[in-house]
Amino acid sequence: MEHIPYRDASQTDLQDYYDTIPPAHQLSDSQSPFASTHDIPLTASYPAAASYMSGPRNYSTLDTTPNNRWLEKEQSSGRKSKWIVIGSLLAIAGLIIVGAVVAVIVSKNHKKSSSLSSTNSPSSVVNQTNPNDPSTFVKNPAYKQSFYGLAYTPYGSQLPECGSNLTDVITDMQIMSQLTTRIRLYGADCNQTQLVLDAIQQTKVNITVYIANYPISTDNNAAYDRQRGELENAIQTFGATHIAGMAVGNEFMLNYLDLNGATDPNGAVGNQGAALLIDDINDSRSMLSNLSLTGTIPVGTADAGAYFNNKVLEAVDFGMANVHPWFANVSISNAAAWTWSFFETNDVALAQATTNKPVMSIAETGWPTASDNAGNESNGPSLATEANLQTFLDTFICQANANGTEYFFFEFFDEPWKAAQFGGVEGHWGLFYSNRTLKNINIPSC
């Protein structure tokens, strides 16, 4: 499919990024439509959003000198007036304290209620004409099957809790099937692969899934081996009909370089990490081959958009690149165009330069809608809001579909565990809240 490049992101009409006459797909840096008009970061590091914040207020600069007029008035007043003033101030202070306590209690109760509703009753957001048949779910007219793919992590699929359950995942498939025909997972712990494949079969929806193994470089391959067994069991139980591919590694190269104080994915340290990852990729191929499937499941990897190793790309059938305008400190007005340009320049071009030319897609892109603290509510030029998520949806989704860009929108719903563990915007990237209700957005119609 021919790709239609976005226009210059400085234009005010953000609804029309592509030209009316599509040129051939451009691959080289020099042929990029943004080569001379955009300062596209080519380094592997994204500046932290916090660098744009001015830091805490300096209260020592405030003028604390008493106002002499009020002092003179107070001194001329009698003892009775003084006590009246003091009593009034104490009363006001008491009201403020009571109000604050009530506000905190209400807030905590609200959060507790929201948390309970998000984890205990997701099925209430989907109706079925037959309560015993998940395939009879009623479609929601607000949902549109406009996304190429969605990034998805089942609720409770983190060790050691492993709280995932089939009822929740069935609800997720009922909703996501109205938005896309593809999803990607990140790992295989907590039986999530079997749950997803089982839910797809029970709901009878048209969804294919990129299953995944999330290896860790510092555990002597314990995580990889554990998930390898989970994946093998899932495929043996449910078959490969709904499996589009298997990703081995999620930001493995980025994490390996960070742990070893390096930045070049193709330097000496990067090649060491690549060797570890390639061993897992080859072993995954062997495992799949030994299952004697009727077809071949493609094997790939997912990593940060600027951290692909050339040898790894030579060893895979596909690559998935995380490309986040938020973390690159790009304004919301330029976010869609920057995402496409960065992906084409740094990932598609790199893959096309290899002998095997793996298929490239955007593994993650999106926009956060909130922050758990004020210091991270902005990436510099733009805020984490639902209005800005709507802007990104309106300026990226249909345009990417039209020019053939493969992407997995990040993400299906908010993940409270990320908010608790990391804070900031980490838990607020979903199209839906954690209770599976749609945020204050409109899904584009493409």
PyMOL commands that set and color helices and strands:
alter all, ss='L'
color gray80, all
select helices_A, chain A and resi 29-31+49-52+59-61+68-76+79-120+122-125+134-136+166-176+189-203+222-238+252-259+268-290+310-314+335-352+374-376+386-403+416-422
alter helices_A, ss='H'
color red, helices_A
select strands_A, chain A and resi 150-151+182-184+208-213+243-250+299-304+318-322+359-365+407-409
alter strands_A, ss='S'
color yellow, strands_A
deselect
rebuild
show_as cartoon
